Amino acid sequence: MRCVIARYPFELTKNGVLASMKGITPELVAGESVTIGRRRYPVKQVGQVITRQDRRDFTSGEVVRAMTSLGFTCHAHPDTAPVCVPAPLRTASALLGGTATPKV
């Protein structure tokens, strides 16, 4: 498939992208990402590998359009970590099983 990234035309295929990303360790995902194989890569990392251009030369939107057209799944935001709910404050007497009355 022919696509234009950073004003340069590229002939990309799904197998070609899979081959290019083979052996590449995914960086920490902080924004848009794309699932290639069983790994989730930042869009800018994928764009840099497949185009051999600096990440500042293209937008993530260009890479997302190309990857979507090739059949890869793109994600708008990274998965958020589950929110940790703090346990209620317990007094020492509650931890010991007693019911202490406050002294005045």
Jmol script that loads the backbone (N, CA, C; Angstrom):
load data "model"
ATOM      1  N   MET A   1       0.836  -1.164   0.000  1.00  0.00           N
ATOM      2  CA  MET A   1       0.000   0.000   0.000  1.00  0.00           C
ATOM      3  C   MET A   1       0.888   1.237   0.000  1.00  0.00           C
ATOM      4  N   ARG A   2       0.555   2.192  -0.822  1.00  0.00           N
ATOM      5  CA  ARG A   2       1.318   3.436  -0.892  1.00  0.00           C
ATOM      6  C   ARG A   2       0.730   4.433   0.098  1.00  0.00           C
ATOM      7  N   CYS A   3       1.577   5.019   0.914  1.00  0.00           N
ATOM      8  CA  CYS A   3       1.137   6.060   1.841  1.00  0.00           C
ATOM      9  C   CYS A   3       2.221   7.128   1.924  1.00  0.00           C
ATOM     10  N   VAL A   4       1.804   8.311   2.342  1.00  0.00           N
ATOM     11  CA  VAL A   4       2.722   9.438   2.454  1.00  0.00           C
ATOM     12  C   VAL A   4       2.887   9.767   3.936  1.00  0.00           C
ATOM     13  N   ILE A   5       4.125   9.739   4.386  1.00  0.00           N
ATOM     14  CA  ILE A   5       4.455  10.107   5.761  1.00  0.00           C
ATOM     15  C   ILE A   5       5.568  11.142   5.689  1.00  0.00           C
ATOM     16  N   ALA A   6       5.326  12.291   6.284  1.00  0.00           N
ATOM     17  CA  ALA A   6       6.285  13.407   6.281  1.00  0.00           C
ATOM     18  C   ALA A   6       6.661  13.799   4.850  1.00  0.00           C
ATOM     19  N   ARG A   7       5.668  13.864   3.986  1.00  0.00           N
ATOM     20  CA  ARG A   7       5.799  14.291   2.581  1.00  0.00           C
ATOM     21  C   ARG A   7       6.593  13.310   1.718  1.00  0.00           C
ATOM     22  N   TYR A   8       6.914  12.130   2.231  1.00  0.00           N
ATOM     23  CA  TYR A   8       7.634  11.130   1.446  1.00  0.00           C
ATOM     24  C   TYR A   8       6.736   9.913   1.215  1.00  0.00           C
ATOM     25  N   PRO A   9       6.703   9.416  -0.019  1.00  0.00           N
ATOM     26  CA  PRO A   9       5.875   8.233  -0.285  1.00  0.00           C
ATOM     27  C   PRO A   9       6.577   6.948   0.173  1.00  0.00           C
ATOM     28  N   PHE A  10       5.796   6.035   0.724  1.00  0.00           N
ATOM     29  CA  PHE A  10       6.307   4.742   1.171  1.00  0.00           C
ATOM     30  C   PHE A  10       5.385   3.644   0.664  1.00  0.00           C
ATOM     31  N   GLU A  11       5.967   2.535   0.274  1.00  0.00           N
ATOM     32  CA  GLU A  11       5.215   1.336  -0.087  1.00  0.00           C
ATOM     33  C   GLU A  11       5.272   0.411   1.123  1.00  0.00           C
ATOM     34  N   LEU A  12       4.196   0.344   1.876  1.00  0.00           N
ATOM     35  CA  LEU A  12       4.169  -0.461   3.088  1.00  0.00           C
ATOM     36  C   LEU A  12       3.248  -1.672   2.913  1.00  0.00           C
ATOM     37  N   THR A  13       3.656  -2.769   3.498  1.00  0.00           N
ATOM     38  CA  THR A  13       2.815  -3.958   3.559  1.00  0.00           C
ATOM     39  C   THR A  13       2.751  -4.407   5.008  1.00  0.00           C
ATOM     40  N   LYS A  14       1.701  -5.152   5.330  1.00  0.00           N
ATOM     41  CA  LYS A  14       1.556  -5.631   6.706  1.00  0.00           C
ATOM     42  C   LYS A  14       2.734  -6.530   7.074  1.00  0.00           C
ATOM     43  N   ASN A  15       3.127  -7.420   6.183  1.00  0.00           N
ATOM     44  CA  ASN A  15       4.260  -8.310   6.454  1.00  0.00           C
ATOM     45  C   ASN A  15       5.566  -7.531   6.583  1.00  0.00           C
ATOM     46  N   GLY A  16       5.712  -6.470   5.805  1.00  0.00           N
ATOM     47  CA  GLY A  16       6.910  -5.642   5.888  1.00  0.00           C
ATOM     48  C   GLY A  16       7.019  -4.931   7.228  1.00  0.00           C
ATOM     49  N   VAL A  17       5.877  -4.439   7.732  1.00  0.00           N
ATOM     50  CA  VAL A  17       5.875  -3.776   9.038  1.00  0.00           C
ATOM     51  C   VAL A  17       6.176  -4.801  10.128  1.00  0.00           C
ATOM     52  N   LEU A  18       5.558  -5.984  10.041  1.00  0.00           N
ATOM     53  CA  LEU A  18       5.837  -7.043  11.027  1.00  0.00           C
ATOM     54  C   LEU A  18       7.315  -7.404  11.041  1.00  0.00           C
ATOM     55  N   ALA A  19       7.913  -7.515   9.869  1.00  0.00           N
ATOM     56  CA  ALA A  19       9.335  -7.850   9.774  1.00  0.00           C
ATOM     57  C   ALA A  19      10.208  -6.731  10.335  1.00  0.00           C
ATOM     58  N   SER A  20       9.837  -5.480  10.060  1.00  0.00           N
ATOM     59  CA  SER A  20      10.626  -4.341  10.555  1.00  0.00           C
ATOM     60  C   SER A  20      10.591  -4.245  12.074  1.00  0.00           C
ATOM     61  N   MET A  21       9.445  -4.578  12.677  1.00  0.00           N
ATOM     62  CA  MET A  21       9.287  -4.429  14.117  1.00  0.00           C
ATOM     63  C   MET A  21       9.734  -5.676  14.890  1.00  0.00           C
ATOM     64  N   LYS A  22      10.079  -6.738  14.169  1.00  0.00           N
ATOM     65  CA  LYS A  22      10.525  -7.966  14.832  1.00  0.00           C
ATOM     66  C   LYS A  22      11.837  -7.699  15.574  1.00  0.00           C
ATOM     67  N   GLY A  23      11.860  -8.051  16.838  1.00  0.00           N
ATOM     68  CA  GLY A  23      13.058  -7.861  17.646  1.00  0.00           C
ATOM     69  C   GLY A  23      13.191  -6.479  18.257  1.00  0.00           C
ATOM     70  N   ILE A  24      12.261  -5.575  17.970  1.00  0.00           N
ATOM     71  CA  ILE A  24      12.292  -4.227  18.539  1.00  0.00           C
ATOM     72  C   ILE A  24      11.546  -4.248  19.872  1.00  0.00           C
ATOM     73  N   THR A  25      12.189  -3.787  20.923  1.00  0.00           N
ATOM     74  CA  THR A  25      11.555  -3.719  22.241  1.00  0.00           C
ATOM     75  C   THR A  25      10.664  -2.485  22.310  1.00  0.00           C
ATOM     76  N   PRO A  26       9.393  -2.658  22.686  1.00  0.00           N
ATOM     77  CA  PRO A  26       8.499  -1.502  22.781  1.00  0.00           C
ATOM     78  C   PRO A  26       8.938  -0.537  23.879  1.00  0.00           C
ATOM     79  N   GLU A  27       8.839   0.745  23.568  1.00  0.00           N
ATOM     80  CA  GLU A  27       9.102   1.769  24.576  1.00  0.00           C
ATOM     81  C   GLU A  27       7.843   1.948  25.423  1.00  0.00           C
ATOM     82  N   LEU A  28       7.948   2.715  26.474  1.00  0.00           N
ATOM     83  CA  LEU A  28       6.807   3.006  27.328  1.00  0.00           C
ATOM     84  C   LEU A  28       5.766   3.793  26.538  1.00  0.00           C
ATOM     85  N   VAL A  29       4.535   3.320  26.559  1.00  0.00           N
ATOM     86  CA  VAL A  29       3.461   3.979  25.812  1.00  0.00           C
ATOM     87  C   VAL A  29       2.908   5.123  26.645  1.00  0.00           C
ATOM     88  N   ALA A  30       2.976   6.337  26.098  1.00  0.00           N
ATOM     89  CA  ALA A  30       2.460   7.503  26.805  1.00  0.00           C
ATOM     90  C   ALA A  30       1.330   8.179  26.037  1.00  0.00           C
ATOM     91  N   GLY A  31       1.166   7.861  24.782  1.00  0.00           N
ATOM     92  CA  GLY A  31       0.119   8.481  23.971  1.00  0.00           C
ATOM     93  C   GLY A  31      -0.512   7.450  23.070  1.00  0.00           C
ATOM     94  N   GLU A  32      -0.627   7.793  21.794  1.00  0.00           N
ATOM     95  CA  GLU A  32      -1.217   6.866  20.840  1.00  0.00           C
ATOM     96  C   GLU A  32      -0.293   5.670  20.650  1.00  0.00           C
ATOM     97  N   SER A  33      -0.913   4.508  20.404  1.00  0.00           N
ATOM     98  CA  SER A  33      -0.123   3.295  20.233  1.00  0.00           C
ATOM     99  C   SER A  33      -0.752   2.398  19.177  1.00  0.00           C
ATOM    100  N   VAL A  34       0.020   1.407  18.744  1.00  0.00           N
ATOM    101  CA  VAL A  34      -0.450   0.449  17.746  1.00  0.00           C
ATOM    102  C   VAL A  34      -0.017  -0.947  18.187  1.00  0.00           C
ATOM    103  N   THR A  35      -0.918  -1.910  18.024  1.00  0.00           N
ATOM    104  CA  THR A  35      -0.618  -3.293  18.360  1.00  0.00           C
ATOM    105  C   THR A  35      -0.067  -3.980  17.120  1.00  0.00           C
ATOM    106  N   ILE A  36       1.164  -4.462  17.232  1.00  0.00           N
ATOM    107  CA  ILE A  36       1.814  -5.192  16.137  1.00  0.00           C
ATOM    108  C   ILE A  36       2.220  -6.541  16.709  1.00  0.00           C
ATOM    109  N   GLY A  37       1.640  -7.589  16.164  1.00  0.00           N
ATOM    110  CA  GLY A  37       1.843  -8.914  16.736  1.00  0.00           C
ATOM    111  C   GLY A  37       1.154  -8.970  18.082  1.00  0.00           C
ATOM    112  N   ARG A  38       1.913  -9.301  19.107  1.00  0.00           N
ATOM    113  CA  ARG A  38       1.350  -9.338  20.460  1.00  0.00           C
ATOM    114  C   ARG A  38       1.870  -8.189  21.314  1.00  0.00           C
ATOM    115  N   ARG A  39       2.533  -7.236  20.694  1.00  0.00           N
ATOM    116  CA  ARG A  39       3.113  -6.122  21.449  1.00  0.00           C
ATOM    117  C   ARG A  39       2.441  -4.810  21.073  1.00  0.00           C
ATOM    118  N   ARG A  40       2.474  -3.890  22.024  1.00  0.00           N
ATOM    119  CA  ARG A  40       1.886  -2.571  21.812  1.00  0.00           C
ATOM    120  C   ARG A  40       3.009  -1.539  21.797  1.00  0.00           C
ATOM    121  N   TYR A  41       3.163  -0.856  20.671  1.00  0.00           N
ATOM    122  CA  TYR A  41       4.243   0.102  20.467  1.00  0.00           C
ATOM    123  C   TYR A  41       3.696   1.531  20.409  1.00  0.00           C
ATOM    124  N   PRO A  42       4.478   2.507  20.877  1.00  0.00           N
ATOM    125  CA  PRO A  42       4.101   3.903  20.634  1.00  0.00           C
ATOM    126  C   PRO A  42       4.130   4.173  19.127  1.00  0.00           C
ATOM    127  N   VAL A  43       3.181   4.954  18.649  1.00  0.00           N
ATOM    128  CA  VAL A  43       3.059   5.232  17.218  1.00  0.00           C
ATOM    129  C   VAL A  43       4.323   5.886  16.673  1.00  0.00           C
ATOM    130  N   LYS A  44       4.907   6.786  17.423  1.00  0.00           N
ATOM    131  CA  LYS A  44       6.114   7.476  16.952  1.00  0.00           C
ATOM    132  C   LYS A  44       7.292   6.510  16.812  1.00  0.00           C
ATOM    133  N   GLN A  45       7.393   5.512  17.690  1.00  0.00           N
ATOM    134  CA  GLN A  45       8.464   4.523  17.577  1.00  0.00           C
ATOM    135  C   GLN A  45       8.288   3.710  16.300  1.00  0.00           C
ATOM    136  N   VAL A  46       7.061   3.290  16.012  1.00  0.00           N
ATOM    137  CA  VAL A  46       6.791   2.524  14.797  1.00  0.00           C
ATOM    138  C   VAL A  46       7.119   3.361  13.568  1.00  0.00           C
ATOM    139  N   GLY A  47       6.687   4.614  13.573  1.00  0.00           N
ATOM    140  CA  GLY A  47       6.973   5.492  12.438  1.00  0.00           C
ATOM    141  C   GLY A  47       8.453   5.674  12.198  1.00  0.00           C
ATOM    142  N   GLN A  48       9.209   5.796  13.282  1.00  0.00           N
ATOM    143  CA  GLN A  48      10.657   5.968  13.148  1.00  0.00           C
ATOM    144  C   GLN A  48      11.303   4.719  12.563  1.00  0.00           C
ATOM    145  N   VAL A  49      10.857   3.546  12.987  1.00  0.00           N
ATOM    146  CA  VAL A  49      11.458   2.303  12.506  1.00  0.00           C
ATOM    147  C   VAL A  49      11.113   2.061  11.040  1.00  0.00           C
ATOM    148  N   ILE A  50       9.851   2.236  10.664  1.00  0.00           N
ATOM    149  CA  ILE A  50       9.457   1.888   9.296  1.00  0.00           C
ATOM    150  C   ILE A  50       9.857   2.935   8.269  1.00  0.00           C
ATOM    151  N   THR A  51      10.027   4.197   8.693  1.00  0.00           N
ATOM    152  CA  THR A  51      10.403   5.240   7.728  1.00  0.00           C
ATOM    153  C   THR A  51      11.874   5.621   7.814  1.00  0.00           C
ATOM    154  N   ARG A  52      12.530   5.259   8.911  1.00  0.00           N
ATOM    155  CA  ARG A  52      13.919   5.655   9.169  1.00  0.00           C
ATOM    156  C   ARG A  52      14.084   7.179   9.197  1.00  0.00           C
ATOM    157  N   GLN A  53      13.042   7.853   9.663  1.00  0.00           N
ATOM    158  CA  GLN A  53      13.072   9.309   9.794  1.00  0.00           C
ATOM    159  C   GLN A  53      13.043   9.679  11.267  1.00  0.00           C
ATOM    160  N   ASP A  54      13.439  10.905  11.550  1.00  0.00           N
ATOM    161  CA  ASP A  54      13.373  11.427  12.897  1.00  0.00           C
ATOM    162  C   ASP A  54      11.911  11.571  13.303  1.00  0.00           C
ATOM    163  N   ARG A  55      11.597  11.332  14.563  1.00  0.00           N
ATOM    164  CA  ARG A  55      10.217  11.392  15.048  1.00  0.00           C
ATOM    165  C   ARG A  55       9.592  12.781  14.923  1.00  0.00           C
ATOM    166  N   ARG A  56      10.427  13.792  14.869  1.00  0.00           N
ATOM    167  CA  ARG A  56       9.905  15.154  14.747  1.00  0.00           C
ATOM    168  C   ARG A  56       9.457  15.479  13.329  1.00  0.00           C
ATOM    169  N   ASP A  57       9.806  14.616  12.360  1.00  0.00           N
ATOM    170  CA  ASP A  57       9.495  14.892  10.962  1.00  0.00           C
ATOM    171  C   ASP A  57       8.086  14.483  10.546  1.00  0.00           C
ATOM    172  N   PHE A  58       7.404  13.686  11.342  1.00  0.00           N
ATOM    173  CA  PHE A  58       6.070  13.227  10.984  1.00  0.00           C
ATOM    174  C   PHE A  58       5.148  13.315  12.196  1.00  0.00           C
ATOM    175  N   THR A  59       3.844  13.271  11.919  1.00  0.00           N
ATOM    176  CA  THR A  59       2.867  13.316  13.007  1.00  0.00           C
ATOM    177  C   THR A  59       2.401  11.905  13.330  1.00  0.00           C
ATOM    178  N   SER A  60       1.892  11.740  14.521  1.00  0.00           N
ATOM    179  CA  SER A  60       1.368  10.426  14.895  1.00  0.00           C
ATOM    180  C   SER A  60       0.136  10.084  14.073  1.00  0.00           C
ATOM    181  N   GLY A  61      -0.607  11.097  13.651  1.00  0.00           N
ATOM    182  CA  GLY A  61      -1.790  10.871  12.823  1.00  0.00           C
ATOM    183  C   GLY A  61      -1.465  10.227  11.494  1.00  0.00           C
ATOM    184  N   GLU A  62      -0.344  10.615  10.891  1.00  0.00           N
ATOM    185  CA  GLU A  62       0.076  10.015   9.626  1.00  0.00           C
ATOM    186  C   GLU A  62       0.348   8.521   9.792  1.00  0.00           C
ATOM    187  N   VAL A  63       1.014   8.175  10.880  1.00  0.00           N
ATOM    188  CA  VAL A  63       1.351   6.774  11.129  1.00  0.00           C
ATOM    189  C   VAL A  63       0.090   5.986  11.491  1.00  0.00           C
ATOM    190  N   VAL A  64      -0.791   6.578  12.281  1.00  0.00           N
ATOM    191  CA  VAL A  64      -2.032   5.902  12.654  1.00  0.00           C
ATOM    192  C   VAL A  64      -2.859   5.595  11.410  1.00  0.00           C
ATOM    193  N   ARG A  65      -2.972   6.547  10.489  1.00  0.00           N
ATOM    194  CA  ARG A  65      -3.731   6.307   9.246  1.00  0.00           C
ATOM    195  C   ARG A  65      -3.112   5.165   8.449  1.00  0.00           C
ATOM    196  N   ALA A  66      -1.799   5.151   8.338  1.00  0.00           N
ATOM    197  CA  ALA A  66      -1.126   4.097   7.579  1.00  0.00           C
ATOM    198  C   ALA A  66      -1.305   2.734   8.245  1.00  0.00           C
ATOM    199  N   MET A  67      -1.132   2.676   9.561  1.00  0.00           N
ATOM    200  CA  MET A  67      -1.250   1.399  10.268  1.00  0.00           C
ATOM    201  C   MET A  67      -2.688   0.872  10.246  1.00  0.00           C
ATOM    202  N   THR A  68      -3.656   1.773  10.362  1.00  0.00           N
ATOM    203  CA  THR A  68      -5.064   1.372  10.296  1.00  0.00           C
ATOM    204  C   THR A  68      -5.395   0.829   8.910  1.00  0.00           C
ATOM    205  N   SER A  69      -4.884   1.481   7.874  1.00  0.00           N
ATOM    206  CA  SER A  69      -5.123   1.023   6.507  1.00  0.00           C
ATOM    207  C   SER A  69      -4.518  -0.354   6.261  1.00  0.00           C
ATOM    208  N   LEU A  70      -3.425  -0.660   6.947  1.00  0.00           N
ATOM    209  CA  LEU A  70      -2.784  -1.971   6.799  1.00  0.00           C
ATOM    210  C   LEU A  70      -3.459  -3.051   7.647  1.00  0.00           C
ATOM    211  N   GLY A  71      -4.380  -2.648   8.518  1.00  0.00           N
ATOM    212  CA  GLY A  71      -5.121  -3.623   9.321  1.00  0.00           C
ATOM    213  C   GLY A  71      -4.650  -3.784  10.747  1.00  0.00           C
ATOM    214  N   PHE A  72      -3.744  -2.917  11.192  1.00  0.00           N
ATOM    215  CA  PHE A  72      -3.296  -2.974  12.579  1.00  0.00           C
ATOM    216  C   PHE A  72      -4.283  -2.232  13.473  1.00  0.00           C
ATOM    217  N   THR A  73      -4.342  -2.626  14.738  1.00  0.00           N
ATOM    218  CA  THR A  73      -5.222  -1.973  15.700  1.00  0.00           C
ATOM    219  C   THR A  73      -4.478  -0.824  16.365  1.00  0.00           C
ATOM    220  N   CYS A  74      -5.068   0.363  16.290  1.00  0.00           N
ATOM    221  CA  CYS A  74      -4.465   1.545  16.908  1.00  0.00           C
ATOM    222  C   CYS A  74      -5.289   1.945  18.127  1.00  0.00           C
ATOM    223  N   HIS A  75      -4.619   2.508  19.110  1.00  0.00           N
ATOM    224  CA  HIS A  75      -5.250   2.899  20.366  1.00  0.00           C
ATOM    225  C   HIS A  75      -4.982   4.381  20.603  1.00  0.00           C
ATOM    226  N   ALA A  76      -6.031   5.088  21.034  1.00  0.00           N
ATOM    227  CA  ALA A  76      -5.904   6.530  21.237  1.00  0.00           C
ATOM    228  C   ALA A  76      -5.100   6.872  22.484  1.00  0.00           C
ATOM    229  N   HIS A  77      -5.322   6.165  23.571  1.00  0.00           N
ATOM    230  CA  HIS A  77      -4.644   6.472  24.823  1.00  0.00           C
ATOM    231  C   HIS A  77      -4.146   5.174  25.446  1.00  0.00           C
ATOM    232  N   PRO A  78      -3.092   5.249  26.258  1.00  0.00           N
ATOM    233  CA  PRO A  78      -2.603   4.028  26.904  1.00  0.00           C
ATOM    234  C   PRO A  78      -3.610   3.531  27.930  1.00  0.00           C
ATOM    235  N   ASP A  79      -3.550   2.235  28.214  1.00  0.00           N
ATOM    236  CA  ASP A  79      -4.392   1.692  29.283  1.00  0.00           C
ATOM    237  C   ASP A  79      -3.986   2.351  30.584  1.00  0.00           C
ATOM    238  N   THR A  80      -4.980   2.765  31.343  1.00  0.00           N
ATOM    239  CA  THR A  80      -4.668   3.394  32.617  1.00  0.00           C
ATOM    240  C   THR A  80      -4.553   2.330  33.691  1.00  0.00           C
ATOM    241  N   ALA A  81      -3.717   2.598  34.643  1.00  0.00           N
ATOM    242  CA  ALA A  81      -3.544   1.673  35.760  1.00  0.00           C
ATOM    243  C   ALA A  81      -4.778   1.748  36.649  1.00  0.00           C
ATOM    244  N   PRO A  82      -5.151   0.665  37.290  1.00  0.00           N
ATOM    245  CA  PRO A  82      -6.314   0.705  38.167  1.00  0.00           C
ATOM    246  C   PRO A  82      -6.089   1.677  39.316  1.00  0.00           C
ATOM    247  N   VAL A  83      -7.153   2.351  39.660  1.00  0.00           N
ATOM    248  CA  VAL A  83      -7.071   3.329  40.734  1.00  0.00           C
ATOM    249  C   VAL A  83      -7.029   2.585  42.054  1.00  0.00           C
ATOM    250  N   CYS A  84      -6.050   2.909  42.870  1.00  0.00           N
ATOM    251  CA  CYS A  84      -5.882   2.258  44.163  1.00  0.00           C
ATOM    252  C   CYS A  84      -6.666   3.046  45.210  1.00  0.00           C
ATOM    253  N   VAL A  85      -7.582   2.378  45.878  1.00  0.00           N
ATOM    254  CA  VAL A  85      -8.376   3.033  46.915  1.00  0.00           C
ATOM    255  C   VAL A  85      -7.706   2.762  48.249  1.00  0.00           C
ATOM    256  N   PRO A  86      -7.345   3.829  48.977  1.00  0.00           N
ATOM    257  CA  PRO A  86      -6.670   3.614  50.252  1.00  0.00           C
ATOM    258  C   PRO A  86      -7.631   3.017  51.284  1.00  0.00           C
ATOM    259  N   ALA A  87      -7.075   2.202  52.156  1.00  0.00           N
ATOM    260  CA  ALA A  87      -7.872   1.607  53.231  1.00  0.00           C
ATOM    261  C   ALA A  87      -8.217   2.697  54.237  1.00  0.00           C
ATOM    262  N   PRO A  88      -9.354   2.533  54.934  1.00  0.00           N
ATOM    263  CA  PRO A  88      -9.704   3.550  55.934  1.00  0.00           C
ATOM    264  C   PRO A  88      -8.681   3.560  57.072  1.00  0.00           C
ATOM    265  N   LEU A  89      -8.544   4.709  57.687  1.00  0.00           N
ATOM    266  CA  LEU A  89      -7.601   4.881  58.784  1.00  0.00           C
ATOM    267  C   LEU A  89      -8.061   4.062  59.985  1.00  0.00           C
ATOM    268  N   ARG A  90      -7.169   3.268  60.529  1.00  0.00           N
ATOM    269  CA  ARG A  90      -7.512   2.447  61.691  1.00  0.00           C
ATOM    270  C   ARG A  90      -6.631   2.857  62.862  1.00  0.00           C
ATOM    271  N   THR A  91      -7.223   2.823  64.029  1.00  0.00           N
ATOM    272  CA  THR A  91      -6.463   3.166  65.228  1.00  0.00           C
ATOM    273  C   THR A  91      -5.780   1.919  65.751  1.00  0.00           C
ATOM    274  N   ALA A  92      -4.841   2.107  66.635  1.00  0.00           N
ATOM    275  CA  ALA A  92      -4.105   0.981  67.212  1.00  0.00           C
ATOM    276  C   ALA A  92      -5.044   0.048  67.968  1.00  0.00           C
ATOM    277  N   SER A  93      -6.034   0.607  68.648  1.00  0.00           N
ATOM    278  CA  SER A  93      -6.943  -0.248  69.412  1.00  0.00           C
ATOM    279  C   SER A  93      -7.796  -1.090  68.484  1.00  0.00           C
ATOM    280  N   ALA A  94      -8.148  -0.578  67.325  1.00  0.00           N
ATOM    281  CA  ALA A  94      -8.942  -1.359  66.377  1.00  0.00           C
ATOM    282  C   ALA A  94      -8.106  -2.500  65.813  1.00  0.00           C
ATOM    283  N   LEU A  95      -6.813  -2.267  65.654  1.00  0.00           N
ATOM    284  CA  LEU A  95      -5.943  -3.320  65.158  1.00  0.00           C
ATOM    285  C   LEU A  95      -5.751  -4.429  66.194  1.00  0.00           C
ATOM    286  N   LEU A  96      -5.776  -4.064  67.472  1.00  0.00           N
ATOM    287  CA  LEU A  96      -5.600  -5.040  68.542  1.00  0.00           C
ATOM    288  C   LEU A  96      -6.913  -5.722  68.912  1.00  0.00           C
ATOM    289  N   GLY A  97      -8.021  -5.271  68.371  1.00  0.00           N
ATOM    290  CA  GLY A  97      -9.308  -5.896  68.645  1.00  0.00           C
ATOM    291  C   GLY A  97     -10.012  -5.307  69.841  1.00  0.00           C
ATOM    292  N   GLY A  98      -9.458  -4.351  70.491  1.00  0.00           N
ATOM    293  CA  GLY A  98     -10.078  -3.747  71.665  1.00  0.00           C
ATOM    294  C   GLY A  98     -10.866  -2.505  71.296  1.00  0.00           C
ATOM    295  N   THR A  99     -11.636  -2.059  72.248  1.00  0.00           N
ATOM    296  CA  THR A  99     -12.381  -0.817  72.038  1.00  0.00           C
ATOM    297  C   THR A  99     -11.921   0.142  73.108  1.00  0.00           C
ATOM    298  N   ALA A 100     -11.004   0.948  72.769  1.00  0.00           N
ATOM    299  CA  ALA A 100     -10.461   1.890  73.732  1.00  0.00           C
ATOM    300  C   ALA A 100     -11.297   3.156  73.719  1.00  0.00           C
ATOM    301  N   THR A 101     -11.525   3.705  74.877  1.00  0.00           N
ATOM    302  CA  THR A 101     -12.266   4.966  74.972  1.00  0.00           C
ATOM    303  C   THR A 101     -11.245   6.063  75.147  1.00  0.00           C
ATOM    304  N   PRO A 102     -11.443   7.142  74.427  1.00  0.00           N
ATOM    305  CA  PRO A 102     -10.455   8.221  74.542  1.00  0.00           C
ATOM    306  C   PRO A 102     -10.479   8.848  75.927  1.00  0.00           C
ATOM    307  N   LYS A 103      -9.335   9.163  76.465  1.00  0.00           N
ATOM    308  CA  LYS A 103      -9.220   9.798  77.768  1.00  0.00           C
ATOM    309  C   LYS A 103      -9.226  11.307  77.562  1.00  0.00           C
ATOM    310  N   VAL A 104     -10.004  11.948  78.394  1.00  0.00           N
ATOM    311  CA  VAL A 104     -10.127  13.393  78.280  1.00  0.00           C
ATOM    312  C   VAL A 104      -9.385  14.086  79.367  1.00  0.00           C
TER     313      VAL A 104
END
end "model"
wireframe off; spacefill off
backbone 0.3
color backbone group
